[in-house]
Amino acid sequence: MEAEKSNKKTLIAGATTDPSRYAFTAATFLSRMKFPFVPIGIKKGNVLGEEILPLREKPEIDDIHTITMYMNQDHQREWEDYFLSLKPQRIIFNPGAQNPSFFKEAEALGIDCLNACALVMISTGQY
């Protein structure tokens, strides 16, 4: 089970240091369940000991299994090609982050796409 979790390194797109935001809660849930995560966003900061990577710099990140999206459709557009370049196996479009055109584009590339809530998936063992 532990090896399976370590293979699901998750990029939290739209990461924040604000504990009232769902992206922060996702980091908390992932951490508790021992899933490795990489926060990325526009604002600098630290989430549970992990530095928020600067989205504007489009950093190279290896072995991303899942991108859990906490950016609305309008904010995703600029970064869609970057997210695809990370070659994730799955993208979760959380409530408020649904993006039908990006969903279809990613799905056409063989990426498993879900309009779902990562928090529910993690807490119910569906992650």
C-alpha positions as CSV (number, residue, x, y, z in Angstrom):
1,M,0.0,0.0,0.0
2,E,2.8,2.4,0.9
3,A,4.5,1.9,-2.4
4,E,1.3,2.6,-4.2
5,K,0.9,5.9,-2.4
6,S,4.5,6.9,-3.2
7,N,3.7,6.4,-6.8
8,K,0.9,8.9,-6.7
9,K,2.9,12.1,-6.3
10,T,0.4,14.9,-6.6
11,L,0.8,18.4,-7.9
12,I,-1.5,20.8,-6.1
13,A,-2.2,23.5,-8.8
14,G,-3.3,26.7,-7.1
15,A,-1.5,25.9,-3.8
16,T,-1.9,28.5,-1.0
17,T,-0.7,29.1,2.6
18,D,-4.2,30.0,3.6
19,P,-5.6,27.2,5.8
20,S,-9.2,28.2,4.9
21,R,-8.7,27.3,1.3
22,Y,-9.5,23.8,-0.1
23,A,-6.0,23.6,-1.8
24,F,-4.5,23.8,1.7
25,T,-6.9,21.2,3.0
26,A,-5.9,18.9,0.1
27,A,-2.2,19.2,1.2
28,T,-3.2,18.4,4.7
29,F,-5.2,15.3,3.6
30,L,-2.5,14.1,1.3
31,S,0.1,14.5,4.0
32,R,-1.9,12.7,6.6
33,M,-2.4,9.8,4.2
34,K,1.3,9.8,3.3
35,F,0.8,10.8,-0.4
36,P,3.7,12.9,-1.6
37,F,2.6,16.3,-2.9
38,V,4.2,19.3,-4.7
39,P,2.4,22.6,-4.2
40,I,2.6,25.1,-7.1
41,G,1.1,28.5,-7.4
42,I,1.5,32.2,-8.0
43,K,2.1,33.3,-4.4
44,K,5.2,32.3,-2.5
45,G,5.1,30.4,0.7
46,N,5.3,27.1,2.5
47,V,2.6,24.4,2.9
48,L,3.3,21.8,5.6
49,G,7.0,22.0,5.0
50,E,6.8,22.1,1.2
51,E,7.8,25.2,-0.6
52,I,5.2,26.5,-3.1
53,L,6.9,26.3,-6.5
54,P,6.6,29.4,-8.7
55,L,4.1,28.5,-11.4
56,R,5.2,31.4,-13.5
57,E,8.6,29.7,-13.9
58,K,7.1,26.5,-15.1
59,P,9.5,24.3,-13.1
60,E,10.5,20.9,-14.3
61,I,8.9,18.3,-12.0
62,D,9.4,14.6,-12.4
63,D,7.0,11.7,-11.7
64,I,3.8,13.6,-11.3
65,H,1.0,11.0,-11.1
66,T,-1.9,13.4,-10.4
67,I,-2.6,17.1,-10.8
68,T,-5.4,18.2,-8.5
69,M,-6.7,21.5,-9.9
70,Y,-7.6,24.4,-7.6
71,M,-7.6,27.1,-10.2
72,N,-10.7,28.2,-12.1
73,Q,-10.9,27.7,-15.8
74,D,-9.9,31.3,-16.7
75,H,-6.7,31.0,-14.6
76,Q,-5.8,27.5,-16.0
77,R,-5.7,28.6,-19.7
78,E,-2.2,30.2,-19.5
79,W,-0.8,27.0,-17.9
80,E,-2.6,24.2,-19.7
81,D,0.4,23.3,-22.0
82,Y,2.7,23.3,-18.9
83,F,0.5,21.0,-17.0
84,L,0.3,18.6,-19.9
85,S,4.1,18.7,-20.3
86,L,4.4,17.2,-16.8
87,K,2.8,14.0,-18.3
88,P,0.4,13.3,-15.4
89,Q,-1.6,10.1,-15.4
90,R,-4.6,11.9,-13.9
91,I,-6.1,15.3,-13.5
92,I,-8.8,16.0,-10.9
93,F,-10.9,19.1,-11.7
94,N,-12.2,20.0,-8.3
95,P,-15.5,21.9,-7.8
96,G,-15.0,25.4,-9.3
97,A,-12.1,24.2,-11.4
98,Q,-14.0,22.4,-14.1
99,N,-12.7,23.1,-17.6
100,P,-14.5,21.1,-20.4
101,S,-12.0,22.1,-23.2
102,F,-8.9,21.2,-21.1
103,F,-10.6,18.1,-19.8
104,K,-11.2,16.9,-23.4
105,E,-7.7,17.9,-24.6
106,A,-6.0,16.0,-21.7
107,E,-8.3,13.0,-22.1
108,A,-7.4,12.8,-25.8
109,L,-3.8,12.5,-24.7
110,G,-4.7,9.4,-22.6
111,I,-4.8,11.3,-19.3
112,D,-7.5,10.1,-16.9
113,C,-9.6,13.2,-16.1
114,L,-12.2,13.5,-13.4
115,N,-14.7,16.2,-12.4
116,A,-14.5,15.3,-8.7
117,C,-13.4,16.4,-5.3
118,A,-9.9,15.2,-4.3
119,L,-10.8,15.7,-0.6
120,V,-13.7,13.3,-0.9
121,M,-11.6,10.8,-2.9
122,I,-8.8,10.9,-0.4
123,S,-11.1,10.6,2.7
124,T,-13.1,7.7,1.2
125,G,-10.1,5.7,-0.1
126,Q,-10.8,6.3,-3.8
127,Y,-7.6,8.3,-4.4
